[in-house]
């Protein structure tokens, strides 16, 4: 225990000092309290304790995962609109601080010193795999954000100015290194049963899952983007297929291992949502998780983020809600008059994931220990579709001080099936056998009949702006959006599919037949919600009035779908597929250069 506390203190101290340092020494700063490689790295426990520090410093939080899609196409969220305006520039950009690069320094420090430990070669290879796994994660995140970035695979001495102030390495080189690192992790990380407990410690299966995510992203990014947005350079011809093939191989290794499967204990009305509200990791499906434990004071407060207006409203839009199928496998949008179907009827005969993801008529929450029907809160959910996927159905948990210890999936087996299906489709290798292994079981788990369409759904074609016409690929995208809703993947999907234009599409909500009418949104037979153009002079008891005001309207004036945040000036520009290099980083190292279109 003393060793653990000591190393944790050293790592924390190093991180603090790195954050206080200047950009010029982000990879070189000396730390008098740091772990001394020659004397510290001696036993397997030393290696374990140090690499566990990567989990503490680099694992996404509950909030990162559950609200990470705030800027994506299927959510209306006022708090993330700035990037989509003309006012955003390099002065506003972060992500290049000494704290960020300090994570890489800690990884490279370990890799430069860990072989001093007196342990077997298998153990050394496992921990090298763990460290290289985290380096792949680090650079994958940096490339997604900035494109070309400087690559370092070792510590840099403070007098090595040539390397310290070098320019950025091109994206192809960096991603080649990422692939080398993640492949090493897949080949050398252990799959010992003790590493699978709680799905939290890095192992071979987590490495394979992350590899599938990385390679699908990069393969499709290169297919749908004509050139690298950070340099303007055209891709080499075969690079897209290379990464997609690597994705397929990683998925097949996981699928053939037989360790994971879809969680489906039998109750289709709740089993999907249980994956996101359980206080223990459902390891049958969850490959990698963020574990919380109230007894250890390891808690989060996600409930308040989905019920409390001060944290912003994460509101699914009508265009996305329409993509949920009927339980007979047919598109909801095939129904005559689907555009004017009221909220109370939208859930009838629909994919059961819909009512396990957002509030529905009949949805109840505990209040004072008793179940109470709860309508969408329009003061929170501006579209009328209010998320419940990550929510505990108890109002006592809604305070920002109420501890919650539900465990948070980072990667599930469901994603592996979807990654496999998409990569196969993009390679032209998708067929009935792949459908039956991937899309079919996902739909059947949620009460949807498996129907592989022979022609492309026109609604889905329109949703993706007519740029995708393959029937299978559109169904895979539909399934991906629904199954992985609000799991911190959709923004990456928008970026790799070159679908930035979706981010300026108007935000639509529920259909409102007429202003001034009291609607029953909770399904108890008594109206409780009324939409009005202006604040009413008198109010009916028990009724919540949603005043449209100047920032909300109905598409038809006095009826139609809610139009939300209409005064926000959201506008997409293709330069935004990569973020600008921050001004403070350029001030320190002008050799970095700015991404095209972001120059001042």
Buried (B, 14 or more C-beta within 10 A) or exposed (E): EEEEEBBBEBBBBBBBBBEEBEBBBBBBBEBEBBBEBEEBBEBBEBBBBBBBBBBEBBBBEBBEBBBBBBBBBBBBBBEBBEBBEEEBEBEEBEEBBBBBBBBBBBBBBBBEBBBEBEBEEEBBBBBBBBBBBBBBBBBBBBBBBBBBBBBBBEBBEEEEEEEBBBEBBBBBEBBBBBBBBBBBBBEBBBBEEEBBEBBBBBBBBBBBBBBBBBBBBBBBBBBBBEEBBBBEEEBEEEBBBBBBBBBBBBBBBBBEEEBBEBBBEEEBEEBBBEBBBBEEBBBBBBBBBBBBEEEEEEBBBBBBBBBBEEBBBBBBBBBBBBBBBBBEBBBBBEEEEBEEBBBBEBBEEBBBBBBBBBBBBEBEBBEEEEEBBBBBBBEBBBBBBBBBBBBBBBBEBBEEEBEBBBBBBBBBBBBBBBBBBBBBBBBEEBEEEBBEBBBBBBBBBBBBEEBBBEEBBEBBBEBBEEEBEBBBBBBBBBBBBBBBBBBBBBBBBBBBBBBBBBBBBBBBBBBBBEBEEBBBBBBEEEBBBBBBBEEEEEEEEEBBBBEBEEEBBBBEEEBBBBBBBEEBEBEBEEBBBBBBBBBBBBEBBEEBBBBBBBEE
